[in-house]
Amino acid sequence: MKIIDLRSDTVTRPCPAMRSAMAAAEVGDDVYGEDPTLNRLEALAAEMLGTEAALFVASGTQSNLLAIMAHCGRGDEYIAGQTAHCYRFEGGGAAVLGGVQPQPLDVELDGTLDLVRVAAAIKPRDPHFARTRLLCLENTQAGRVLPLGYLGRARLLARERGLALHLDGARLFNAAVALGVEAREIASHFDSVSVCLSKGLGAPVGSLLCGSGGLVAEARRWRKVLGGGMRQAGVLAAAGIVALTENVERLAEDHANARRLAEGLAAMGGLTVDPAAVQTNMVFLCLSPDRAEALATFLRERRILIAGREGIRLVTHRDVTAMDIDRVVAAFGDFFGRL
Ligand SMILES: Cc1ncc(COP(=O)(O)O)c(C=O)c1O
């Protein structure tokens, strides 16, 4: 029986088209800027996001770190959500490696940061304080799509207060597909945008940091300093090109499957799932830790994998079909029917 893995969209495996593109990729030494496939990927990403330049990096974590280090110096500060990946889940890299202090703020129910609170958190220019330089938003944030109007207001605040604006757009294309807009419409509000190829887009490795030529040149320098300069990386970039050209529109299927899952679970009764809250490819459940553990074990025995660091998060992706969702709903029904 097939394993249905709902732990994350990072578990997607490269499809046959990606594997053959990787095998056939023309390569060169990227540290010399001579890998033609990598150059093609970076140009494609910049074009899709409407930025001057783009930089291929190992991971979303590295991309966010490079953005923060390119925007900020030692003793500077970035504002981000308490649950933002670039604050909570990246090992404190900006502080550890960049000497950049985070200022976390609570995330609102819709995934935004309250701009009044952001404005209040910007520190006065005074030797007592770190210099607030950067505001980081995340889109999607726990599967929620930030409204376009909000992005405009955030940009205005950032401009007025002299901050740069970075987007952790690990799942930016999910947001764009959900809104029915081009990714560049979202990206246009930001000074830098990080997008991941290795999540719902299905590539095995890699993220892209997109922004102005100057920002990307600075990030490229830090990437080398951090040991992230790659050589014949066209082998990886070839998969990234397939991800960007063939796998964006199909994200809508993942969103439909997430809704199907939420509706199936909600119909069972007794579970706190709101199908109307599902905007992209994630469904969240609140269960006590004991019950969550028992559920995970029960499902694992039925070849269904779930995980949850803080509550259960079920993530749909290209390796999960509508039929798989029906199997998952039935297994949940068996578990809760027994209680
Ligand atoms: C919103 C967000 N940003 C960044 C990352 C980091 O990506 P990576 O695992 O490639 O470092 C993740 C990973 O799941 C993420 O969910």
The ligand as a Gaussian input file, in Angstrom:
#p B3LYP/6-31G(d) Opt

LIG

0 1
 C        7.866000      29.466000       5.598000
 C        9.181000      28.755000       5.480000
 N       10.287000      29.481000       5.278000
 C       11.492000      28.900000       5.155000
 C       11.642000      27.541000       5.251000
 C       13.033000      26.948000       5.190000
 O       13.228000      26.154000       4.089000
 P       14.388000      25.039000       4.094000
 O       13.798000      23.857000       4.794000
 O       14.650000      24.820000       2.649000
 O       15.538000      25.606000       4.807000
 C       10.521000      26.737000       5.464000
 C       10.667000      25.271000       5.567000
 O        9.753000      24.521000       5.782000
 C        9.260000      27.361000       5.597000
 O        8.157000      26.650000       5.830000

